[in-house]
Amino acid sequence: MSISPNEAQAMLADIDDVVADVKQSRIYRISSGVLVLWGAVVVCGDLLALVAGRWTGVSWIAVDLIGVAATFWMLMRGPKNLAFPWRYVEAVALFAAFGFVWSLAIGGMRPRDLEAFWPTLFMFGYALAGLWFGRLFTIIGCGLTALVVAGYFWAGPYFNLYLALVNGGGLMLCGYAMRRA
């Protein structure tokens, strides 16, 4: 039995498609867990901000550090045949550094501005990731950014509660959706 060069090329193209689908599926599976985790972290942080008063900044630092530690734990206990995604960790660190420069050194932002800035900054990163990892990342980033901006203007004194529901809940919902994609 022999196959023609065209048939062989078509079979190799099919194999490449399957490999690409498996890679995207693995990225979505890992990302879904991280999204659910950070959704819970954001819900805790926003609810804590409702009661923390002048300690809101300190409470967010503590909640974020717990989230970072949990993220590293999740990534380290993942499949052993996957290389640790240091490039992604470095990208998130660059986003955070950029955010700190603008929010603490240059921006002069008020607390409400900061509450809107941080989620939209990281959702911009998700939207950019969609250019490489699949359209769902872009949809998540743009959709949640639009909801945060809407809440900034219309949620009034309930903005932290709104962010807990929309940003935190949205991240968790998107994480579950990615698990199925």
PANU-725937 format. One record per atom (N, C-alpha, C, O): residue in three letters; x, y, z. Coordinates in steps of 0.001 Angstrom, whole numbers, plus 524288, in hexadecimal, padded with zeros to 5 digits. Atoms other than C-alpha are relative to their C-alpha. Layout:
BEGIN
alaXYZ;...
This chain:
BEGIN
met8034F7FB6880000;met800008000080000;met8037B804D680000;met807198054D80323;ser7FD0B7FB248002B;ser8054D80D2F7FC58;ser7FC2E8048A7FFB5;ser7F7C0804097FDE9;ile803427FB5280035;ile8001B81ACA7FDA7;ile802C58040C7FCA8;ile8078D804277FC27;ser7FDCC7FBF38035B;ser801E1826217F4C1;ser802428045F8035F;ser800E3804DE807F4;pro7FDD67FB8D7FD0F;pro809B8832147F8D3;pro7FBBB803B6801EE;pro7FC26805E480632;asn804437FC817FE5A;asn7FD26839FC7F950;asn7FD217FDC3804B5;asn7FBC4800A280850;glu802A5802787FB9A;glu7F6B48302180266;glu8036380052804EB;glu8016D8015780930;ala7FC667FFA97FB95;ala802D282FE880B15;ala800138058880242;ala8001E8063D80704;gln7FFF97FA937FE3C;gln802EE83EB880BB3;gln7FAEC80146802D9;gln7FB078040E806C4;ala805057FF1A7FD74;ala7F46683EEC80F39;ala7FFE47FD6F80564;ala7FDD77FFB08091C;met7FFD0802A37FAEF;met7F6B0834FD81A1B;met80381802EB803D8;met8022C8036780870;leu7FC897FCF37FC9A;leu8021083CDF81F88;leu7FD6080512801C1;leu7FE11806BD80636;ala802DB7FB427FE91;ala7F99C8491B81F46;ala7FBE67FEC18042E;ala7FB1D801D2807CC;asp803C68019D7FC04;asp7EF20841BE826EF;asp802AA7FF3280542;asp80097800C28094E;ile7FD13800D77FB25;ile7F94883DAE830FD;ile8018B8053980265;ile8011E805E880722;asp7FEA77FAC97FE03;asp7FDF384BCF8322E;asp7FB49802A88027C;asp7FBC78053E80682;asp804C67FDB47FDCB;asp7EFE28501E83476;asp7FEBA7FD9F8054B;asp7FD468006E808EB;val8010E8029C7FB08;val7EE148460983F36;val803D9801CB80429;val8024A802D280898;val7FC0A7FE317FC47;val7FAE284A08845C0;val7FEB98058A801CE;val7FF18806B380675;ala8015D7FA9A7FE92;ala7F6C28585E84563;ala7FB4080014803A1;ala7FB1D8031380762;asp804A2800397FCA1;asp7E97E854EF84B44;asp801587FE1580576;asp7FF43800158094E;val7FE6A8020F7FAEA;val7EFE284D1B85633;val802FC8042F80312;val80213804DD807BF;lys7FD1F7FBD07FD59;lys7F94B8584585952;lys7FC49804268020B;lys7FCC9805E280680;gln803B57FC017FE51;gln7EE1E86207859CA;gln7FCAE7FDF180480;gln7FB85800D680829;ser80319802547FBD5;ser7E62D858B88623D;ser803067FFFA80524;ser800C78011380940;arg7FCC87FFFE7FB47;arg7F16D8577B86BF0;arg80087805828022E;arg8002D80650806E8;ile7FF9D7FA8E7FE40;ile7F32C8663186C72;ile7FADF801B080282;ile7FAE58042F8069F;tyr8051C7FE937FDD9;tyr7E485867F586EAA;tyr7FF147FD4E8053E;tyr7FCE77FFB0808CE;arg800D9802DB7FB1B;arg7E46085D7787954;arg8031D802848046E;arg8010480359808AE;ile7FCC67FD817FBFD;ile7EF9E863AB880D7;ile7FDE98057480137;ile7FD80806F8805C2;ser801FF7FAB07FF45;ser7EA398715B87EB4;ser7FAD180005802DE;ser7F9C080398805E7;ser80518800167FD6A;ser7DCBA86D628833F;ser800A87FFA2805EB;ser7FDEA8024B808D6;gly7FF0E800607FA5E;gly7E1EF869608908E;gly80201805148024A;gly8006B806A98068C;val7FDDE7FB057FE2C;val7E98F875FA891D6;val7FBB48042D80013;val7FB7B80756803B1;leu804497FC348001A;leu7DD9887DFC88DE2;leu7FC407FF3280492;leu7FA9F802FA8070D;val80384801117FB9B;val7D4F887746897F8;val80290801B080519;val8000B8041E80865;leu7FD2C7FE607FB53;leu7DF5F8794E8A266;leu7FFE9805E9800A1;leu7FE87807E7804C8;trp7FFBF7FA4F7FF90;trp7E105887BE89F4E;trp7FA9B8027580061;trp7FA07806B180294;gly805577FE287FF25;gly7D25E8897489E6F;gly7FEB27FFEB805C9;gly7FC79803A8807D7;ala800EE800677FA58;ala7D183884B18AC87;ala80344803FD802F8;ala8015F80654806B8;val7FC9E7FC217FD79;val7DD0388D5B8B06B;val7FD98805717FF79;val7FD6E8086980340;val802547FAD9800ED;val7D66E8993E8AA4C;val7FB02800B280330;val7FA21804E180564;val804C37FFA57FCD1;val7C96E8964A8B0F0;val8017F8011D805B2;val7FF498049C80825;cys7FE437FF237FA94;cys7D0678954C8BE26;cys8022E8057B800B9;cys800ED8081C8048C;gly7FDAE7FAD17FF97;gly7D8288A1B38BBA0;gly7FBF1804587FFCD;gly7FC338080E802D8;asp804007FBEC80072;asp7CC5C8A9AC8B76A;asp7FC5580006804B4;asp7FABF804318067F;leu803558002B7FB5F;leu7C4018A4F48C2BD;leu802F0801F8804CA;leu800AE8049580823;leu7FCCF7FE027FBB8;leu7CF298A7A98CC21;leu80084805F17FFA3;leu8009A8089D803A2;ala7FF9C7FA52800BA;ala7D0688B5568C650;ala7FB28802D780200;ala7FB74807678037B;leu804C87FD967FDF7;leu7C25B8B7EA8CA65;leu8006080124805D2;leu7FE0E804E6807B9;val7FFCE7FF707FA52;val7C5D68B6628D8B9;val8054A801BC8020B;val805BC80302806A8;ala7FAAF7FEF67FE27;ala7D4718B93F8D95F;ala80112805C58010E;ala804BE8070F803E1;gly7FF1D7FA727FF14;gly7D3418C8088D921;gly8055C801B87FE26;gly806D2800D17F9A8;arg7FADF7FDFA80189;arg7E0B08CE468D93E;arg804037FBA97FF38;arg8084F7FCB37FD55;trp7FC8280477800A2;trp7E6E58C0B28D93A;trp7FF127FD207FAD8;trp8011E7F8D97FA0C;thr8014680294804F0;thr7E1AA8BD8B8CBB5;thr804E07FEB77FCD1;thr805527FA6A7FAB6;gly7FB3C800F080301;gly7EEF88BF078C525;gly803277FB758022B;gly805097F8277FF3A;val7FD17804397FD78;val7F5988B61E8CEFD;val7FD2E7FACC7FF3D;val7FFA57F6C87FE46;ser802EB804E2800A9;ser7EAAF8AC268CE03;ser8007E7FDF17FA6C;ser800D67F9387F998;trp7FF48801B780567;trp7EBEC8ABF08BF2F;trp805697FDAE7FF28;trp805F87F9D97FC4E;ile7FAB88022A8007C;ile7FA908A9B18C044;ile800147FA6D80227;ile802437F6E67FFB8;ala80023805377FD9C;ala7F82489E218C956;ala7FD027FC207FC92;ala7FEC97F7BD7FBBA;val8032F8036E80348;val7ED7B898708C0AD;val802E97FEBC7FAF5;val802D87FA437F933;asp7FD0B800F2804CE;asp7F5E689A198B47F;asp804957FC4A800E5;asp805A47F8EB7FDA2;leu7FB9F8038B7FED1;leu80190893728BAF0;leu7FE137FA63800AA;leu800A27F6B47FEED;ile8024E805397FF7F;ile7F8DF887FB8BE98;ile7FEAC7FDE27FA92;ile7FF9B7F94D7F975;gly80147801A480555;gly7F41A887888B07C;gly804CA7FE7B7FCDB;gly804AF7FAA07F9FB;val7FB2880140802CF;val801F2887C28AB0D;val8022E7FAC9801E8;val803C47F7857FEC0;ala7FDFD804EC7FDD3;ala8063987CD68B445;ala7FCA97FB667FE22;ala7FEC27F7507FCB4;ala8037980433801C7;ala7FA45874AE8B0A2;ala800B77FEEB7FA2D;ala8006F7FA6B7F880;thr7FF11800B780597;thr7FCD5876F08A226;thr804FE7FCE37FF14;thr805077F93D7FBF1;phe7FB19802F480081;phe80AF0872468A36B;phe7FF2B7FA4E8019D;phe801177F6BB7FF09;trp80115805527FE32;trp80633866738AB0C;trp7FD167FCEC7FBD2;trp7FE647F86C7FABC;met802FF802A480421;met7FC4C863308A063;met803747FEAE7FB55;met8032B7FA5D7F93D;leu7FCB2800E78048F;leu80649864A48958C;leu804367FBEB80117;leu8058A7F8D67FDA5;met7FBDB803B87FEB3;met810B985CCB89CA6;met7FDF27FA6D80099;met800D27F6AF7FFAC;arg8021D805447FF56;arg807AC8516189F6E;arg7FD577FE077FB0C;arg7FAF97F9D87FB0E;gly802488017D80501;gly8031D850E089151;gly802D67FB627FD96;gly806507F91D80002;pro7FD828046F802A3;pro806FA8467288786;pro805E9800A07FFC1;pro807E8804CA7FE69;lys7FA457FFD37FFBE;lys815598431D888D6;lys802888006E7FAA2;lys806FA802357FA2C;asn7FDB27FFCB8053F;asn8175E8422087A29;asn7FF858056B7FD8C;asn801628064C7F933;leu800547FA9C801EF;leu8140F8508D8788D;leu804498034580281;leu80528802F880739;ala7FC167FC667FDE7;ala81EDB85A7787A10;ala7FD3980453802FF;ala7F9068061680174;phe802587FBC77FCF8;phe81C18864B08845B;phe7FFC4804E47FCA5;phe803AF806567FA43;pro800A87FB8A80394;pro816B98709E87D2C;pro8025C805108020A;pro7FF8B808CF8031B;trp7FD6D7FB4F7FDF2;trp820C587A7B881CD;trp7FEF2804CB7FCAF;trp7FE96809207FEBE;arg801027FB9180374;arg81E3588300875FE;arg7FACF8029F8016C;arg7FA648076880140;tyr8050A7FDD27FE7E;tyr8100F884B687A51;tyr8005A802BE80542;tyr7FE0B806E380606;val7FF377FD9D7FADC;val81414887838884E;val802CE8053C7FF59;val8016D80918801DE;glu7FD2E7FB2180100;glu81DA0891B588348;glu7FC6B804177FD8A;glu7FCCB808B67FED0;ala803A87FC5180270;ala812F1897D487AE4;ala7FC588025D80410;ala7FB5580710803F5;val8036F7FE047FBE0;val809DE898FB886A2;val8030B803AA80397;val800FC807AD80545;ala7FCC47FC967FCB4;ala8150389EB488EB3;ala800E6805457FD58;ala800DB809517FFF0;leu7FF627FB0B802D7;leu817578A8E888412;leu7FB018033880029;leu7FB32807F9800DA;phe804FA7FD367FF99;phe808D98AC51883FC;phe7FF6A802678056C;phe7FDC9806E6805ED;ala800777FDFB7FAA7;ala809208ADBE892CF;ala803B080492800D7;ala8022C8087C80330;ala7FC467FBB27FF6D;ala815598B6328925B;ala7FE04804E27FD35;ala7FE54809317FF53;phe802447FBA0802E0;phe80F148BECB887FB;phe7FB8F8027180325;phe7FB2B807378038E;gly8045E7FE0E7FCDE;gly802F18BFDD89075;gly801CA802FA804C6;gly7FF8F8070880613;phe7FDFD7FD447FB66;phe80AC78C39B89C7D;phe80257805497FE92;phe8018B809208015A;val7FDC27FB03801A8;val812358CE1789523;val7FBAA803F67FF0E;val7FBFA80864800E6;trp8042B7FC5980144;trp805B08D42589014;trp7FC79801338049F;trp7FAEA805B08055A;ser803B87FF007FBCA;ser7FD298D26D89C08;ser8028180283804CA;ser7FFEC8057A8078E;leu7FD8E7FDE97FB48;leu8070C8D5E88A68F;leu803A18049A7FEF7;leu803D78084280215;ala7FC067FBF9800E8;ala8117C8DE668A04D;ala7FE15804717FC87;ala7FF3E808FD7FD93;ile8015D7FC02803DE;ile80B548E597894E6;ile7FA4E801A48003E;ile7F9158064A80010;gly8058E7FF1B800E1;gly7FCA98E462894AB;gly7FD2B8038E803BE;gly7F9B38067380219;gly802EB7FCE27FC3C;gly7F8438EAF38A134;gly7FA447FE7580035;gly7F6D9801D180093;met80564801EB8004A;met7EC188E2728A0E4;met7FD707FFE68055C;met7FFF67FEEA80955;arg803258007D7FB4C;arg7E14E8E2E88AAF2;arg7FEA87FA3A800C9;arg7FF597F71A7FD32;pro80134805887FF01;pro7DCDB8D6218B15E;pro7FC4C7FD8F7FBF5;pro7FD2B7F92B7FA35;arg803B480229803D6;arg7D1608D4598A809;arg802AE7FF367FAB4;arg801A77FB5C7F803;asp7FD1E8008B804E9;asp7DA538D69F89C5C;asp803797FB2080020;asp803D07F83E7FC4B;leu7FCAE8049C7FF73;leu7E3B58CC428A189;leu7FCD27FAFD7FFA5;leu7FE897F7227FD57;glu8035C804A380020;glu7D8828C2B68A35D;glu7FE5F7FEA07FA77;glu7FD677FA117F94A;ala8014B8010F8057B;ala7D5458C428894F3;ala804E77FEFA7FCC2;ala804C67FBE87F90F;phe7FB358007E80313;phe7E33E8C53289000;phe8022D7FA797FFFD;phe803557F8567FBD6;trp7FD63805167FFAD;trp7E8998B83A894F1;trp7FD2D7FBB17FCFD;trp7FFB57F8D87FA0E;pro8027B804238031E;pro7DE258AF3088F6B;pro8004E801057FA23;pro800FA7FD5D7F716;thr7FFCC7FEFC805A3;thr7DE2A8B62A8824F;thr805807FF437FDE0;thr806237FDB07F961;leu7FAA2800F6801B6;leu7ED058B5918819C;leu800CB7FA337FEDA;leu802D27F8CD7FAB8;phe7FF2C8059D800D4;phe7ED118A6CB88340;phe7FC4B7FDC57FBE1;phe7FD9D7F9F47F944;met80379801CC80437;met7E15B8A51087A53;met80232801927FAAC;met8014D7FEDF7F6CB;phe7FD3E7FE9B804D4;phe7E9298AC5B86FF4;phe803FB7FBC77FEA8;phe8049B7FA547FA1D;gly7FC5680451800D1;gly7F3828A1DA871D4;gly7FD417FB2A7FDED;gly7FF4F7F8877FA78;tyr802F38047A80204;tyr7E92F8975386FCC;tyr7FE66800E17FA5C;tyr7FEA07FD4E7F727;ala801857FEDE80564;ala7E47389E1986393;ala804A27FF517FC54;ala8040D7FD307F80F;leu7FB4D800C680331;leu7F26089E6D85E58;leu801677FA377FF80;leu802FF7F8747FB51;ala7FEC78059A80027;ala7F46B8901D861E8;ala7FCAC7FD317FBF5;ala7FE4C7F9467F9B2;gly8036C8025E803E2;gly7E90788CFC8591C;gly80239800157FA85;gly800AE7FCEC7F73C;leu7FD8D7FFE080523;leu7F149890BF84D76;leu8035C7FB297FF11;leu804437F9AE7FA95;trp7FCB5804A480080;trp7F9CC884CA8503B;trp7FD3A7FB02801AB;trp7FE277F6DE7FF67;phe8021A804BE7FD98;phe7F18887B638583F;phe7FA617FECE7FEA5;phe7F8627FAB780033;gly805618011C80181;gly7E3F687C6A8529C;gly7FC648048380145;gly7FD3380771804FF;arg803A77FBA57FFC7;arg7D8CA885BA850F4;arg7FD30800838053A;arg7FB95804CE806B0;leu802C87FFCC7FB09;leu7D2948821B85DFE;leu802AA803A1803E4;leu8000380650806DF;phe7FD2E7FC627FC93;phe7DD438897A86553;phe7FE99805A97FEB2;phe7FDC4808D580237;thr801487FAAA801A3;thr7DA52895BA85D5F;thr7FA6E8016280192;thr7F96D805B880366;ile805727FF107FE81;ile7CBB98946F85FC0;ile7FF90800EA805DD;ile7FCD28047A80791;ile8000A7FF4E7FA4C;ile7CDF1892D586E6E;ile80228805608016E;ile7FFBB808428046C;gly7FD817FB077FEB2;gly7D71A89E8386F0B;gly7FCB2804B17FE9C;gly7FBF380830801D3;cys8031F7FB7A801BC;cys7CEB28A7D48672C;cys7FAB680038802C3;cys7F8E78046E80438;gly805218001E7FD76;gly7C1D28A36E86D30;gly8003B801CE805A4;gly7FD168050D80749;leu7FF9E7FE6E7FA84;leu7C6248A4B987B4B;leu801D6805A98008E;leu8003E8086080431;thr7FE6C7FA807FFDB;thr7CCDE8B1A88786F;thr7FB498038B7FF36;thr7FAA68076480207;ala804B37FCDD800FE;ala7C0318B717872E4;ala7FC788001D804CF;ala7FA48804308061F;leu803508002B7FB50;leu7B8CA8B29787F00;leu8025F8032380481;leu7FF88805BB80763;val7FD7A7FCF47FBDA;val7C2D88B88F88848;val7FF64805D57FEF3;val7FE36808D280287;val800927FA788015F;val7C2718C58D88107;val7FA57801C9800E0;val7F96E80610802DF;ala805827FEA77FF0F;ala7B3888C5728815E;ala7FEFA800AD805D3;ala7FC598045F8076C;gly800B77FF8B7FA5A;gly7B3DA8C30A88FFD;gly802A5804C180247;gly800A68071B805F8;tyr7FD317FB5C7FE31;tyr7BDBD8CDE2891F4;tyr7FC7E804D07FF9E;tyr7FC7B8082580316;phe803537FB73800CF;phe7B3FC8D78C88C90;phe7FAA67FF848028E;phe7F8688037680422;trp8057B800807FE6F;trp7A7088D1C989123;trp7FF037FD0280502;trp7FA8B7FCE1806C8;ala80106803217FB50;ala7A8F58C93A89D3A;ala7FFC980347804FA;ala7FE11801648090D;gly800497FC8D7FB74;gly7AA268D4BB8A671;gly802E77FDD2804B1;gly8073F7FBD480427;pro7FD50801C67FB42;pro7AD5A8D1248B485;pro800807FA078005E;pro803197F804803E1;tyr7FFD8805BD7FFF7;tyr7AB918C2AF8B15F;tyr804367FDD77FC5E;tyr804097F9467FADE;phe7FC1280197803D4;phe7B7778C2368A882;phe8031E7FB38801C0;phe8040C7F7B57FE99;asn7FD0E804907FE28;asn7BF2E8B8A48B120;asn7FCB37FB067FFB7;asn7FE9B7F6E67FE23;leu8037E8048480057;leu7B3868AF918B202;leu7FF2A7FE767FA48;leu7FF177F9D77F8F3;tyr80092800E58059F;tyr7B17F8B1078A35D;tyr804DA7FD497FDD1;tyr804667F9977FAC5;leu7FB2E8026F801DA;leu7BFD38ADB58A0E2;leu800817FA62801E9;leu8024F7F6FB7FF09;ala7FFCA805637FE04;ala7BEF38A1BF8A99F;ala7FCAD7FC727FC94;ala7FE457F81B7FB40;leu8038C803268033B;leu7B37F89CE68A194;leu801E37FFAC7FA5B;leu8025D7FB667F834;val7FEC27FFDF80598;val7B7B08A124893F8;val805957FE337FEE4;val806677FACA7FB9B;asn7FA988015A8011C;asn7C6808A03B89470;asn8014E7FA9C80240;asn803067F7257FF64;gly7FECC8050A7FD9C;gly7C8358951B89E21;gly7FC8F7FBA37FDF0;gly7FE787F7827FC63;gly803A0803F580207;gly7BC0C88DBC89A0B;gly800CE7FF0A7FA3A;gly800637FA9B7F869;gly7FF07800948059A;gly7BEFD8905C88BBF;gly804CE7FCBE7FEE2;gly804CF7F98E7FB49;leu7FB4380328800AA;leu7CCA988ABA88D0D;leu7FEE17FA3A80114;leu800A27F6CC7FE33;met80148805707FEC5;met7C75287E8189388;met7FC9D7FD8F7FBC1;met7FD897F9207FA21;leu80370801F180424;leu7BCA087CFF88960;leu803167FEF77FB02;leu802517FAF67F875;cys7FCC3800BF804AF;cys7C66487EC687E52;cys803B77FB65800A7;cys804C57F8947FCE6;gly7FCAA804847FEFC;gly7CF6F874DE884BE;gly7FD1B7FAEC7FF15;gly7FF3E7F7477FCC9;tyr8031C804B8800F2;tyr7C48A86ACD884AD;tyr7FEB97FF5B7FA43;tyr7FE937FAFB7F846;ala801208003E8059B;ala7C13686E4A876A0;ala804CF7FE167FCF8;ala8044A7FB1A7F93C;met7FB3F801AB802B2;met7CF6B86C688727E;met800F47FA2A800BA;met803217F7987FD4B;arg7FF54805917FF00;arg7CF6C85EF3878A7;arg7FCF87FCC97FBF5;arg7FE847F86F7FA9E;arg80347802C7803C1;arg7C4DF85B1D86EFB;arg801848010B7FA59;arg7FFE37FE3C7F6CC;ala7FE927FE8380565;ala7CAFD861C28631F;ala803F57FC507FDB1;ala805927FD017F936;
